[in-house]
């Protein structure tokens, strides 16, 4: 996974359920875990997918637009055909007073997707 602070990864230990978070970004490395030496062993660890792998990128934005901002759907679709889409999308959300609604929608979708991923990978989730 790559974001504005650099490359980061998360792995779940299949045996213990411990989540290891790691980044190569030196400024933030102290806040993350040292990865186990055998983290590449797929029998022991599984990599947590990024939002694109969970269909939480552009498809989720377009679902939100269809449901909550249908009058802006074409503009939002156009925004996501170019670079810098999320910054422009969030500016539109601020103008429409819909930023909190988007965050709620995104958080619920993320939780659902991660719970489904855990179920598919036989990882138990504790609330």
N, C-alpha and C positions, 0 to 999 in steps of 0.2 A: 504494500500500500504506500502511496506517496501523497503527501499533503504539503502545505506551505512550510512546515518545519522540517521536512525531509522524509526519509524512508522510515517507516515504522511497521512493526509486525506484532501480532498477538498469537499465542499458541496455548492450547488447553492440554494439560496432562490428562491422558485418558484414565489413569489409575486413581489420581488424587482429585482431579477437577481443578487444580491450581491453574490460574491464568498467568502466563508470562507475557509481559509487554516489553517491547524493545524498540529502540530507535538508533539510527546511526548519526543523528543530529547531535553534535557535541554539546551544544548549549542546553540540551534537555536530557542528555544521557543519565545524569544523576537521579532523575525522577523515574527511570525505568529499570527493569530487571536485567540481570545478567542471564543470558540464555543458557540452559543446560547444554553440555557438550554433545549430547545425543538427541538434540531437538529435531534433527532431520529424520529420526526413526519414526516412521508413520505408525508403527505398532504402539508407540508410547505417547506421541504427541500429534495433535491435529492443528493445522493453521486455521485461524479464524478468517473467513472470507471478507473481502472489502465490500463496500456498498454496491459497487457495480456487479459483483458476483451474486449479490443478494437482490438484484433488480431494484435498488434503492436510489438510483441516480435519476437520469432523465425520465424514465417511465413513471417514477413516483411523482415527479414534478408535474408531468402532464396529467396524471390522475387527479392530483390536487387542483390543477387549473380547471379541468373539466367539471369537477364537483363544486368548487368554491369561487372560481373566477372565470366563468364561461365567456364573459364578454372580453376577457383578455387572453383567451386561449391562443389565438393566432399570433399575438405579440410574444407570448411566452414561448411558443414553439419556435418562432424566429430567433428569439434570444438564445435558445439552446442549439442553434445551428452554427454558432460562432464561439470564439474563445471569450473567456471572461463571463460566462453565462451566469454563474451563481451570484456574482456581485451585482449584475444587472437585475437578476430575478429578485434578489433581496431588496434592492432599491424600489422595484415595482411593488413588492409586498408592503414596504413601509408606506409608500404613497397610498396604497389601498387599505391601510390599517389591518393587514392580514398576516403580519409577521408572526404573532403569537399563535394564530390558528395554524400556520404552516409548521411551526416548531412542534406543536401538539400532534399534528397529522404525521409528520416525519418520525417523531419519537414512537408513536404507536405502531407505525409500519415497521420501524427498525426492531422494536421488541418482538413483534409477530414473526418477522423474518428470522431473527436470531433464535427464537424458541423453536421454530420449524426446523432450522438447521441443526440445533441441538438434538431434537427428536430424531431427525434423519441419521444423525451420527451417534445415536445411543448415548447421549450425554444428558444426565439428569440435571434438572434446573430446580434450585431451591429459592422460593420467594422470601 
